[in-house]
Amino acid sequence: MALEETKAAKDLIRAAHRRRRAAMTSLEREDAGTALAKHGAAWAASVIPGGDATVCVYLGVGAEPPTLPLIAALRDDGHRVLLPVCEPGRELKWVVWAPGIELARSRFAPILEPVGTRHGIDAAGEAAALFIPATAVDLAGSRIGQGGGYYDKFLGHLASAGKHIPLAAVLYDGELLPAGAIPVEEFDRPVPGVVLPSGFRDLANAA
């Protein structure tokens, strides 16, 4: 598939899932957030080798899967939670989250970001688990994000540094697609697992 065709196909999938998300009720989102917190915290506990750890998450906004309950659950479990901040050049930096932290609209992306000391890739590279956004993932691990390319670049940095951190994308039920449903571009980074309101799915070891 040509590059322009691949991008167009991704845009169609992204738009369809955004419409579906926008049609959800506030109660459906709230219930999803509660379930994502339960399953996400359980997955983090399963991959973190005991004790407190650093975990990178993101703050879901608008119609995205609500991640604030997950963020709070991870902190309640004793973990240091880092949230992303978008920088020029599609780079991410990270701020430690705490209840009541000030949030501001990003200058570079349609997200809310924590206000505080910004840490670089070294801090994120010490994380014991990563939760990343997606609008859809297929069973082969191909992911469609928001289109900004921040996380593909971030994951590329980690790979170049030899960091192999347990990773899961966060989705609503119905957004995990059949293998091959999502076209792949050269810079795309596959995800080995997803957290859904219905539970965690291991894609790396799927039958």
C-alpha positions as CSV (number, residue, x, y, z in Angstrom):
1,M,0.0,0.0,0.0
2,A,1.4,3.4,-1.0
3,L,2.2,5.9,1.8
4,E,-0.6,8.2,0.9
5,E,-3.1,5.3,0.8
6,T,-1.8,4.1,4.2
7,K,-2.3,7.5,5.8
8,A,-5.8,7.8,4.2
9,A,-6.8,4.3,5.5
10,K,-5.6,5.2,9.0
11,D,-7.5,8.5,8.9
12,L,-10.7,6.7,8.0
13,I,-10.3,4.2,10.9
14,R,-9.3,7.0,13.3
15,A,-12.3,9.1,12.3
16,A,-14.8,6.2,12.7
17,H,-13.5,5.4,16.2
18,R,-13.7,9.1,17.2
19,R,-17.3,9.2,16.0
20,R,-18.1,6.1,18.1
21,R,-16.4,7.6,21.1
22,A,-18.2,10.9,20.8
23,A,-21.5,9.0,20.8
24,M,-20.8,7.4,24.2
25,T,-22.7,8.6,27.2
26,S,-21.0,10.1,30.2
27,L,-22.1,7.1,32.3
28,E,-20.5,4.7,29.7
29,R,-17.3,6.6,29.9
30,E,-17.4,6.6,33.7
31,D,-18.0,2.9,33.9
32,A,-15.1,2.3,31.4
33,G,-12.8,4.5,33.5
34,T,-13.5,2.4,36.6
35,A,-12.9,-0.9,34.8
36,L,-9.8,0.4,33.1
37,A,-8.4,1.4,36.5
38,K,-9.0,-2.1,37.9
39,H,-7.5,-4.0,35.0
40,G,-4.7,-1.5,34.3
41,A,-3.5,-1.5,37.9
42,A,-3.7,-5.3,38.0
43,W,-1.6,-5.6,34.8
44,A,0.9,-3.1,36.2
45,A,1.2,-5.2,39.4
46,S,1.8,-8.3,37.3
47,V,4.8,-6.8,35.4
48,I,6.4,-4.8,38.2
49,P,8.8,-7.0,40.1
50,G,7.7,-6.0,43.6
51,G,7.9,-2.7,45.5
52,D,7.2,0.8,44.3
53,A,8.1,1.8,40.7
54,T,7.8,4.6,38.2
55,V,4.9,4.2,35.7
56,C,4.2,6.4,32.7
57,V,0.6,7.0,31.9
58,Y,-1.3,9.8,30.1
59,L,-4.4,11.8,30.9
60,G,-7.3,10.9,28.7
61,V,-9.4,14.0,27.7
62,G,-12.7,14.5,25.9
63,A,-14.0,11.3,24.5
64,E,-10.8,9.4,25.1
65,P,-10.8,6.5,27.6
66,P,-10.8,8.1,31.0
67,T,-7.4,7.4,32.6
68,L,-7.6,9.5,35.8
69,P,-9.0,6.6,37.9
70,L,-6.1,4.5,36.6
71,I,-3.6,7.2,37.5
72,A,-5.0,7.5,41.0
73,A,-5.1,3.8,41.5
74,L,-1.4,3.5,40.4
75,R,-0.4,6.2,42.9
76,D,-2.5,4.6,45.6
77,D,-0.5,1.4,45.0
78,G,2.6,3.4,45.8
79,H,3.9,4.1,42.3
80,R,5.5,7.3,41.0
81,V,3.3,8.3,38.1
82,L,4.7,10.4,35.2
83,L,2.4,12.2,32.7
84,P,3.6,13.4,29.3
85,V,4.1,17.0,28.1
86,C,4.4,17.7,24.4
87,E,7.5,19.6,23.3
88,P,8.6,20.9,19.9
89,G,9.8,18.4,17.4
90,R,7.3,15.8,18.5
91,E,9.2,15.1,21.7
92,L,7.8,14.2,25.1
93,K,8.9,15.2,28.5
94,W,7.4,14.0,31.8
95,V,6.0,15.5,35.0
96,V,5.3,13.7,38.2
97,W,1.6,13.6,39.0
98,A,0.0,14.2,42.4
99,P,-3.7,14.8,43.3
100,G,-4.6,18.4,42.7
101,I,-1.8,19.1,40.4
102,E,-2.4,22.1,38.0
103,L,-3.3,21.1,34.4
104,A,-2.9,23.3,31.4
105,R,-3.8,23.0,27.7
106,S,-0.9,21.9,25.6
107,R,0.5,24.3,23.0
108,F,1.2,21.4,20.6
109,A,-1.7,18.9,21.0
110,P,-5.3,18.7,22.1
111,I,-4.5,17.4,25.5
112,L,-4.2,18.6,29.1
113,E,-0.7,18.6,30.6
114,P,0.5,18.7,34.2
115,V,2.4,21.8,35.3
116,G,5.6,21.1,37.1
117,T,9.3,20.1,36.7
118,R,9.8,18.5,33.3
119,H,11.9,15.3,33.1
120,G,13.5,13.9,30.0
121,I,13.7,10.5,28.4
122,D,16.0,9.3,31.1
123,A,13.2,9.5,33.7
124,A,10.7,7.7,31.4
125,G,13.4,5.1,30.5
126,E,13.5,4.0,34.2
127,A,9.7,3.3,34.2
128,A,8.6,-0.2,35.0
129,A,5.4,0.0,32.9
130,L,4.0,2.3,30.2
131,F,0.4,3.0,29.3
132,I,0.0,4.8,26.0
133,P,-3.0,6.2,24.1
134,A,-4.5,4.7,20.9
135,T,-7.7,5.1,18.9
136,A,-7.5,1.5,17.7
137,V,-5.1,-1.5,17.8
138,D,-5.3,-4.8,15.9
139,L,-4.4,-8.2,17.1
140,A,-1.0,-8.1,15.4
141,G,-0.2,-5.1,17.6
142,S,-0.5,-2.4,15.0
143,R,-1.6,0.8,16.6
144,I,-3.3,4.0,15.4
145,G,-2.7,7.0,17.7
146,Q,-4.0,10.5,17.5
147,G,-1.9,11.3,14.5
148,G,0.8,13.4,16.1
149,G,3.6,10.9,16.1
150,Y,4.8,11.7,19.6
151,Y,4.5,8.2,21.0
152,D,6.0,6.5,17.9
153,K,9.1,8.8,18.4
154,F,9.2,8.2,22.1
155,L,9.0,4.5,21.7
156,G,11.7,4.7,19.1
157,H,14.0,6.6,21.6
158,L,13.4,3.8,24.1
159,A,14.2,1.1,21.6
160,S,17.4,2.9,20.5
161,A,18.5,3.1,24.2
162,G,17.8,-0.7,24.6
163,K,14.9,-0.1,26.9
164,H,12.3,-2.9,26.8
165,I,9.6,-1.7,29.1
166,P,6.3,-3.5,29.5
167,L,3.8,-1.6,27.4
168,A,0.0,-1.5,27.0
169,A,-2.3,0.7,24.9
170,V,-5.6,1.9,26.5
171,L,-8.7,1.3,24.5
172,Y,-12.5,1.0,24.8
173,D,-14.0,-2.4,24.1
174,G,-14.7,-2.7,20.4
175,E,-11.4,-0.9,19.4
176,L,-9.3,-4.1,19.3
177,L,-9.5,-5.1,15.6
178,P,-8.7,-8.2,13.6
179,A,-5.0,-8.8,12.8
180,G,-4.1,-6.9,9.6
181,A,-6.9,-4.4,9.9
182,I,-4.5,-1.5,10.5
183,P,-1.9,-0.6,7.8
184,V,1.6,-0.2,9.0
185,E,4.1,2.7,8.2
186,E,7.8,2.5,8.6
187,F,7.9,4.5,11.8
188,D,5.0,2.7,13.5
189,R,5.9,0.8,16.7
190,P,3.8,-2.3,17.6
191,V,2.2,-2.7,21.0
192,P,2.4,-6.0,22.9
193,G,-0.8,-5.6,24.9
194,V,-3.9,-3.6,25.5
195,V,-6.0,-2.6,28.5
196,L,-9.7,-2.7,27.8
197,P,-12.7,-2.2,30.2
198,S,-13.2,-6.0,29.7
199,G,-9.6,-6.8,30.7
200,F,-6.0,-7.0,29.6
201,R,-5.2,-8.7,26.3
202,D,-1.7,-10.0,25.7
203,L,-1.0,-9.5,21.9
204,A,2.6,-10.6,21.9
205,N,1.7,-14.1,23.0
206,A,-1.7,-14.3,21.3
207,A,-2.6,-17.6,19.6
